[in-house]
Amino acid sequence: MSSNGNTLQHAPLTLALFSGGGGFDLGFSAAGFNIFLSTDIDELSCSTHVANFSKRPYYSSHHVLCEDITKLDPKILCKKFAVVKSSIDVIIGGPPCQAFSVFGRRKGLADPRGNLVWEFLKFIEQLQPKVFVFENVSGLKTIHDGTLYGEIRKRLTCGGTYAISEHHYQMAEFGIPQFRDRVFFIGWKGGRVIPPMCPTHGTNLFSSRPFVTVEDALRGLSEPGVAFDIPNHVGREHSERIIKRYRNLKFGERDPKTRINKLHPNKPSFTIIVGSDAGGGKGHVHPHSPREVTPRESARIQTFPDWWEFSGTGRHVIRQVGNAVPPLFAALLGSYILECIFEYGDGPDYEGMLERLELDNLHSDDYRPLQPQDSLQRTGMARQTR
């Protein structure tokens, strides 16, 4: 029973497409959604999901399918996993954004990755969930002079079946220690348009708290290879020449050779980016040490908890991190959808989700570093109820 008197009869049955390293899936699970299937083409990303099953009560074991989505038939998929299509409440996903990103070459539909937006639509049209959430970069709105954006928005209505709520969010305004612009389309079958969430952080009319900073994100995290083991906290080795360049950079300054920026400790991070298919996968320059941040440090900036372990090494991990929806933001958005559409709960609760995801370093008061025994205690916690 929630405090507003509404009872959720069941956790909304959810299909996750383009799951990647799991940010969307983890956040929606923490908010109270029941994901029965996560899909992605990348084997290491799929392994990441399996590696984290049952570490926390709300992220339990479910089906993970590593397959090219263009080869999947939604109805056959339902039969394979013994799910009645009419029972699917929610479909979430963010088709690869590199084709539309301002950081890329912006080929749009000339890039095969751009065509995957229609694969998401295929699942919506054939499975007709009550709700869907489609995430992408804000650059989607301007590619091809806006014609692609208009076509996507039109087709997502499925001929008027869905009311489409278009929300443009700056992640930093919701307590994420990173400047990251994203657009979310929320489709509600037979429903109505819902307003966007009000910002909670930064300098705007709605917020009452300052931005969460890089210093907050990295708080309590030792240098790589020091103190108790944290997964994916292994950095690159740099030559003395690169170390000297990084040491001489000012906060916010870009290195002319590697073309990455030195983070400012008292501001949110620059956007975590993925790199190209041919390589990339670099982080930004650490604010205090003359080195690039480790994948774990990038994961913290994306609000992945330290217990979430990524499969793979180096650029494979940073690609999973960089492609993800920040789990904390996904949890806040999921809570908002539960309140507005499923009429359950009291909406986004920033401090509550910090606790649930165990992002202790982001608590503004009464912070204490995470200790090894905490993970053991939390693993055995009973499922929390709202």
N, C-alpha and C positions, 0 to 999 in steps of 0.2 A: 504494500500500500504506500503510495506516495503521499507527501504532506498536503497536496491539494485535493486528496480524496479520491483520485482516479486510480484504478487498478489495471495494470497491463496483463491481459489474459495470457499472452505468451510473448517471448522475445521475438521480434520480427525476423522471420526466416529470410536470410540474405545471401545473395550470390555476388561474389566479388570477381570482377574481370580486371585484367591488366594489374594484378596484385603486386608485382614487383617485390621489393623488400619488405612490404607489409605495413606501411604507415597507415593507409586507409583502413585496412582490415583490423589492425590492432586498436586504433582509435574507436572505430564503431563497435568493436567487441567490448571495449572498456565502458562505452556508453550504455550497452545493454542489448545490442543486436546479436542474433544467432547466425553466424556465418556457417553455411553447410558446405560451401565449395569455394576455394580460391583457385584462380587460374592464371597462368602466365607461360610465356614461351621459353623463358630463361630457366635453365635447370638449377643454377645456383640460388636464384630467388626462391624457387619452389623448395629447395633444401632448407633455406632460411626459415620458412614457415614451419616445416616439420621439426626443425631443431628447437623451436620455441614452444611446441605444443605442451600444454599442461604445466608450464612453468608457473603460470598463474591461473586461478580458477576460471576467470572469464575468457581466457584464450585456450580453449580445450581443443582436443584433436578433431579435425574434420577432413573432408576430402581435399586433396590438392592435386590439380591436374596440370601437368607440364605439356602443353600442346600449342600449336599454332592456331590462333583463334579463327583464322580464315578457313580452317578445316573442320570446325566444330558446327554441328547442327544443334541448335538449342533444344529442340524437342527430343532428339535422341539422347542428348546429355541428361535430360530429366529422367528418362527411362533408365539410363545406365546407373544413376545414383538414387533411383527409387524415390524420386520427388515428383509430386503432382504439381504441374506448372501453376495451377490456380492457387497453390499454397505459398508461392514465392511472394513475399511482401515487398522486398527491396532488392534492387540491383545497383551496385556502386562500381565506379571505375574511372580511371583517367587514362585514355589512350595515349600512347607515346606523344610527347609534346615537342620533340626536337624540330619537327617540320614546321612548327608555328612560332617557335621561340625567337625573341629578339636577339638571343645570344647565338643563334644558329644562322644558317643561310636562308631560312624562310622560304623553302621550296613549296610548302603547302602540299597540295595533292600531287605535285610532281615528284614528291618524296613518297615511297611506298608506305612509310610510317603514317603519313597523313591520311591515307585511305582507311586506316583502322578505325577512324571515327564512325564509319558506316557499319563496321562490325559490331560496335556497341549498339547502334541503332537496330541492327538485326535482332539482337537479343531482346530489346525492348518491344519491338513489333510482334515477335513471336510468343514471348512469355507473358507480356502484359502485366507486369508487377503493379502493386498499388503505388509504389514510389520508386523513382530512380534518382541517382545523384551522379552527374557527369562533371568531372573536373578537368580543367586544362589551363594553359598559360593565358594571360590576358592578351598576348599577341595574337591569339586566335581571332580577335575582333577586328584586326586591321589587315590581315593577310588577304591577298587578292582584292584589295580595296573594299574589304568588308563583305564581299559577295558570298564567300564560303561561310562566314559566320551567320549570315542571314539564312542561308540554305540549311545549315545545321539546326538552327533554332526553329525554323519552320517544320523540319522533318521530325524533330523531337516531340512535337505536339501529337504526332500520329493522327493527323486529320482532326484535331480538336479533342482527342481522347484525354490528353494530359494538359493541365494548367501548368505553365512553365514559369518558374520563379528564377530570375537571373540575378545572381549575387556576385559582386566583385569585391574580393577581400584582400586587404594588406595584412599578411600574417602577423607582422610586428604589432599591429593594433589589437591583437588578441593574446598578448603575452608570449608570443613565440620570439626567441632571441635572434631574429633574422628578418631582413627586409625581403619579402617574397610576395609578388602580386599573382593572384590566381582568380579564375572565374569558375563559378559553380552553377550548373543548371540543375534545379530540383524539379522533377516532374511529378505531379500528383494526379492520379487517375480519378477523374470526376470531381476533383477538388477545386481549390482556388489558389491564387497567387499569395505567397506569404512574404512578408517584408524581410529584409536581411537582418542579421544579428547586429546589435549595437556594439561598437568597439569598446574595449575595456581598458586599453592602455594607450599611452602616447598623448600627443597634443591635439585633441579634438573635442567637440562639444559633449561627447558621451562618456569619455573615459575619466577615471579618477586616479589612475596609477601611471607612473612613468614607464617607458619602454623597458622590457627585460633585455639585459645586455649580454655581450660575449663573456664578460667577467662572471655574470650569474650562471651562464651555461657551463662554463668550465670550472666553476667553484668546487673545490675539494678533490679535483682530479689531478693525480700526480703526473709527473713526467713519464713518458713511455718506459716500461720496464722497471718501474719503482713501485713499492707497496704491493698490496694484494692484487691478484690477477683480475683484469677486466678485459673481456673479449674485444678483439679488433683494435686494441690500443697499441699499434705498432707503427712507427713512423718511417719515412724514407730516410735514407742516408744521403747527406749532402756533402759536396766538396767544400773545402775551405773558402773557395772563391764565392760560392753561392751563400754560404753562411755569412760571409762578410757583407754581401749585398743585402741580405735579409736584415742583418743587424742594423744597417744604416738607414733602412726605410723608416719613414715617419708613419704614424698611425693613419690608415686610410690610403697610403701611397701604393701605387702599382709598381711591381718589379718589371723593368723593361724587357727582360729576357724571358722569364717564365710567364709573364703577363697575368700574375695573380696579385691580389691585394693584401696588404698587412691589415689585420683586423684591429679595430679600435676597441679597447677593453670596455669603454663606457657607453658604447652604442650597440644596437643590434648588428649582427653580421651582415655582410653582403650575401646575396643569394648563393646558396650552395648549388653549384652547377655540375653537370655530369661529364662533359667532355664529348669528344666525337667517337664514332665507332672505331676509328683507327687508333685511338689511344685516349689521352686525357685522363680523367679520373683524379685530378689534383684537388687538394683543398686550398684554403687560403693560407696566408702566413700567420703563424701564431703571434698574438700581441706582445708576448714577453720573451719567447724563445726564438732564436734565429733559425726557424725550420717551418716546414709546412705542417698544418694540423694533421693529426692522425685520423683515420676513418672514424674512430670512436668519438673524437672531438667534434667532427662534422656531424656525427649522429646525435650528439648532445645538442648541437645547435638546431638540429631538426626535431628535437624533443623525443628521440628514442630513449627509453630507459636503459641503464647499463646492463640489465639482465637480458636484454634482447640481443641475441648473437647472430651475426651475419655469416653466411657461408661464403667461402672464397677468400681471396686475399687482394690487397692493393686496390687497383682500379675497379675490380669487380665489386668490391664492397662499396666504394664511393659512388659507383653508378647506382647501386640499390638505394643508397642513402639519398643521393641527389634527385632521383626520380620520384621520391616518395611524397605523399601528403604528410606534413608533420602530424604525428599521432595525437599530440595534445589538441591541435586544431580540429582534427577529425573527430575526436571525442566530444569537443564542444559543439561542433556542427551536428553530430549524431544526437546529442542531448536536445538540441534545439528542434530537430525534426521529430523526435519522440514527443516533445511537448506540443508542437504546432499541429502535427498531422495525426499522431497516434494518441494524443490527449493523455499523455502520461508524464509524470514528473514535473519539475519546476524549471526546466530549461538548463542552459549552460551554468556550470558551477566551476569556476577556474580553480579555486583552492581544492575543491573536492576531487577534481580530475588530476591535479598534481599528486594528491595522496594516492589515488587509485593506480596511476601509472608509475608511482614511486619516483617522481622527479623532485627528490628532496632538495636538490641544489637550487631550484627555482622558487622555493618558498622564501618570501621576503622577511619573515620573522621566525625566530626560534629554530634557525637552521643548525643542523648538526650533520657532519659527514656520514655517509652510508658506511656501515660496518659489515664485515662478512657475515655475521650471525643474523643480520636483518634479512638477508635473502633467504636463509633457511627458515626463519620464522614466517615470512610472508608466503613462501611456497605452500605452507600448510594451512593458510587462512581459509576459512569457509567462504563460500561465495557471498559477496556483499550484496545487499538488497538496497534498493533506493527507497 
